[in-house]
Amino acid sequence: FDQMLQTSTFFPNRYDPTQATQLFWPCFDSSGTKIGVNRQDCNVNAPGAITTAQYPGPASLYIGKIVPNSGDLTNGILPAGVGINKYLMRSPGILWAPRFGIAIGLTGNGNMVFHAGAGAFYDRYQGNEIFNTITNPPSIYTPTVYNGFAQDLNPSNALLGTSNLTAMSYAGKVPATYNFSAGIQAKLPYQMVLDGSYVGALGRKLLYNLNINGAPYGAAFLTQNQDPTKWGFGNTPICDAANPCDGTKSYSSDYVRPYFGYGNITIQGFGATSNYNSLQVSLSRRYAKGLFLGVAYTWSKCMTWADNDGAGARIDNLTVLANYGPCGYDIRQNLTFNYVYNIPGVTGHGSLDNPITRGILNDWQVSGITTYRTGTPFSPGFSVSGYDNFSLTGTGAFGARVKLVGVPTSGASGSPYNRLNAAAFAPPSRPSLGLEAPVNYVNNPGQSNWDMSLQKNIPVKESAHFELRVDAFNVFNHTQFSGINSTINFNCGSVSNNCATWTVTNLPYNSNGQLVNKTGFGTVNGVYSPRVLQTVIRFVF
């Protein structure tokens, strides 16, 4: 919580539509001059109507801004300590965090053991969740200005635009993870131990964001939401099958939001879920005869619809359908080797055993970690020349997705310029609900990496020695790509053709198969570090 009590939150049930601030709506007067009026009806003779003609300066300075003294600028907002506690949410009370564990010998001699355990764990979420609420009114006004120009802003007589709000869910939940595992550990010959386990976790009450004040899907395609000043004086806006509206002539989002007088209202909620399931196998050789060796393999799957604190939920109850998929940090397969080996010296080898050869050849050690793992998943993005969210989804608050029409990696190769199949994607069709593709259905390149160390100890006396070490990260200097240029750019010509035909403008190869764009769609865009060497000289006593 904020000790200065500068924070505030928004309660939808405390919002009073009759106390909402009014905006100047764009319209024409009877002579065809563009003006603003504080009601959607452009009849400036309506009782109580206030127009921009009553103010100095062009109408563009006022349209989209709040009519002075027209409502409550904190409608539905409760400051910390005023009608709500300083935490801005209900106290969760005492949270129980049980633990359970069991180990059973299966053979009677301790060579094979079954083990299992489970527990509940809670997370203290980051402070940004609370810091975000400091920017709310009445402490700070952060208006968004539409239809205006920066050169016209004057602090001495500035009009307020709508403010975006960040609120906390009053439910006051605490993110929790429920971990559980079961497996068998066995002692094997040659000082080796084998461990095979199922390991799982369930994430519950995880953080997510929900914009409850975004213009609904399709709002920009409706007749009642068309801006008459964008259609031209004397033209009547009509959206029907014969004249479908394309979203380019609609009102800005502020005119069609559920909670009028505000911009986006983001509720930071506690209700996202995740699940993790894995098979984890390890084989280790305890240190014996100068060798320690370990091998670990994990085959896992992580699924969620919100893989970070700022992940957004949908306003139409289709969040799970649209957003449930692999976690953005999901690594399906991970194989790791680690080893330490003391290289035999010459002590006890007859004529080779002398002070000079012992000093040169004794006390060497090699160690390292080798990792092979698959890449993390991602969702390809897109852009369409001449289109924006209003044109595709009918709202500025929610976007579309590139349409998946084929196999994204079909025809791809190991070439750094051919990792995605552009023919597998198409522009979204209008009206879009953002359901053209799943999430995180393509993977970044995997990684195969060798890190090694070579070390020599030089004894000085029994309790002191010098340590000389050379560390090599990515010792073989193997090129490992880390990401892919995954935004495909379409050109559909006129917006009115609904993108029935299109071309891709950022392909890496031209029609003759020549590489013409090294940063085009499907090319790699990053690499992990090359070989890095470091030397260490240390005196241990």
C-alpha positions, 0 to 999 in steps of 0.5 A: 500500500501507499503510505501517503494514501495517494492511490485510488481505485474504481468501483463499477457499482459506485459509478453513477451514469447521471453524474458522468462528465460530458464530452464535446461531440463532433457535428455540423451546425446548420451552415455546415461548420464543424462544431462540438456539442455536449450531447450526441444529438447535434441539435444545438437548440436542445435545452441545456446544450453547450457548444464549442461556439461558446468558446474561443478558438477552433472547434478541434481544440474542444471536440473529444474533451470534457465539457467544463463543470459537466459532471463528477471527475471522480465518478466511481473512484474511491481514494485510499482511506476514504470509503475503502481501506488503504490496501484498496481491496478486501483482506484475504485473512489467514492463508493456510499453506499445508505441506505433505511428504512421504518416503517409503523404502521398497526393497528393505535395503534402502536401494529403492525408495518411493517419494511423494510430496505436495504443498501450497505456496503463495506469491507476494506480487510486485509493487507495480500493481499498487504503484499503477493506481497512484496515477488515478484521479484525484491525485493525478489526471492523465488525460488522453487527447483526441482530434487535437494538436500538440501545438494547441495545448496550453496549460493555462487554459487546457481542457481535460480529456478522459483519464485512463484508470487502473484499479484493483479487484476488491476480491483481494485474492493472493496468487497461489501455486500448488506443487506436487510430485511423486517418483522413485529413486534407485541406487545402481552399480558404479556409484550411480543413482537414478531418479524418475519423477512426475512433477506438477504445479497448478497456478491459481488466482494469478494476476491479469488485466481486464479493460472493462471500458473498452469500446465493444467489438464491432462498435465502429461498424454500427450506424449509431456510432458514426461520426457525421463530420467524417461523412461530410455535411448533408450525408446521413451515416448508414451502416447496412449490407449494401453500405458496410461501415469500415470503421474509418468514419466512426467516433473515437472510442471515448464516445462509445465506452460503457463508463462514459467520461473515462478512457480505458479502465484496467482492473488488475484482477486475481483469477488467471490459472496455469498448469505444469506437468513434467516427467523429470529423470536424472542419473548421477554418479557420485564422486568416485575415482576422480569423476562426478557425472550427472545427466538430467532430462525434463519433458514438460508442458506449461499451459495458461491464459495469462503468463505474466502479470500484465496479460490481458483478459477479454471483455466478452467471456472468451478469454480461455477460448482465445488465450489458453495455450503454451506459456511464453516461457514453456520449454518442452524438452531440456537435456543437461549434462554436468561433469567434473573429472580430475585428470590422473597425474603422474604420481606413482608412475615410475620415472615420470614421477619427479618434481618437475612432471608432478608440477606440470601434469598433476592436479588438473581438472576439467568440468562443464555443463552441456545443455540441449533444449527446445525454444520458447513459443510465440505468436506471429504478429501482423500489420495491414497497410491502411488498416487499424483496430477500428477497421478490423475489430471495430474497436480501438481497445482490442486487436485482431490476429493474423489468420492461420491458414497452413502449417507455419513451419512447412518448407522451413529449413536451417537457413537463417532466412527461412524459418517461417512459411509466409503462405501459412498466414493471411490477413484477418477478415472483418469483422474480426473477434481476434480468434483467427489463430491460437496463442504461442503456436510457433517456437523460437530456435532451440539451444545447444550449448557447451560451457567448460572449465580447465583448472589447475591447482598449484600447491604451496603448502598443505593448507594453501594453493594457487588456482589457475582456471580458464572458463569457456562459455559456448566453448565451440563458438557454435552459432545459436539463434535466439529469435525470429522476425515474426511480424508479417506485413500485408498490402491489401490496396483499398480498405474497401475490398476487405482484404480479399486479395493481398501481397506480403511486403516483407518477404526475404526472397523475391520471385527469382529466389534471390535474398533481398531482405535479410530482416524479412518475415521468417528470418532470424533476428538474434543470437546467443553469445559467442564464445566467451573466455575468462581466466582466473588466478586465485590464491586459496588459503 
